């Protein structure tokens, strides 16, 4: 049974890809291809923890047909910097968790 999961596309080590939909001075709107909900939700949570982020919206019309979209508005700085900052913070959290599992 384990072999079946190894060949399933859902279990492959594929990265989510972000596609720019629209960008303004204080906001960015992106589409996520090859989405993984187990990563998107913590990413959104991390964005909301940043002081410069005013608003985060997550939208997905249909879970099997449409790609999810994320809208981020910032009060200062560039919105793409907020995305990078949240991704780095989340990466560090996962890296630290992995280190904690090592025996």
C-alpha positions in Angstrom: 0.0 0.0 0.0 2.8 2.4 0.8 4.2 2.0 -2.8 0.9 3.2 -4.2 1.3 6.5 -2.3 4.9 7.0 -3.6 3.6 7.1 -7.2 0.6 9.3 -6.5 1.2 12.9 -7.7 -0.2 14.2 -4.4 2.7 12.7 -2.5 5.5 13.8 -4.8 7.8 16.6 -3.6 6.4 19.3 -5.9 6.6 23.0 -5.0 3.7 25.3 -5.1 4.0 28.0 -7.7 2.9 31.6 -7.3 1.6 33.5 -10.3 1.2 37.2 -10.2 -2.4 38.3 -11.0 -2.1 42.0 -10.1 0.2 44.2 -8.1 -0.1 47.7 -6.8 2.0 49.9 -4.6 0.5 48.5 -1.4 -1.1 45.2 -2.5 -0.4 42.0 -4.4 -2.8 39.4 -5.8 -1.4 36.0 -6.6 -2.7 32.7 -7.8 -1.3 29.4 -6.4 -0.7 26.5 -8.7 -0.1 23.0 -7.4 -1.7 24.1 -4.1 -1.1 22.3 -0.9 -3.7 23.4 1.7 -1.5 22.1 4.5 1.0 24.8 3.6 -1.3 27.5 2.4 -3.1 27.9 5.7 0.0 28.3 7.9 1.4 30.7 5.2 -1.7 32.8 5.5 -1.5 32.7 9.3 2.2 33.8 9.1 1.2 36.7 6.9 -1.4 37.8 9.4 1.2 37.9 12.1 3.3 40.5 10.3 2.9 44.0 11.6 3.0 45.6 8.1 0.2 43.4 6.7 -3.1 45.1 6.9 -5.3 42.5 5.1 -5.1 39.0 3.7 -7.8 37.4 1.7 -7.9 33.8 0.5 -10.4 32.7 -2.1 -11.1 29.5 -4.0 -14.3 29.1 -5.9 -14.3 25.4 -6.3 -11.7 23.1 -4.7 -11.3 20.8 -7.7 -11.6 23.2 -10.5 -10.3 26.6 -9.5 -6.9 27.6 -8.3 -6.7 29.4 -4.9 -5.9 33.1 -4.9 -4.3 35.2 -2.1 -4.6 38.9 -1.8 -2.2 40.8 0.6 -2.3 44.5 1.4 0.4 46.2 3.5 0.5 49.4 5.4 4.3 49.9 4.7 6.9 48.4 2.5 6.4 46.3 -0.6 3.8 43.6 -0.5 6.1 41.0 -2.2 8.5 41.6 0.8 5.8 40.5 3.1 5.3 37.3 1.1 9.0 36.6 1.3 9.2 37.4 5.0 6.3 35.1 5.8 7.7 32.3 3.7 11.1 32.5 5.4 9.5 32.6 8.9 7.4 29.5 8.1 10.4 27.7 6.6 12.4 28.4 9.8 9.5 27.0 11.9 9.4 23.8 9.8 13.2 23.5 9.9 13.3 24.0 13.7 10.6 21.3 14.1 12.6 18.9 11.9 15.7 19.5 14.1 13.6 18.8 17.2 12.7 15.4 15.8 16.3 14.3 15.3 17.5 11.9 17.9 
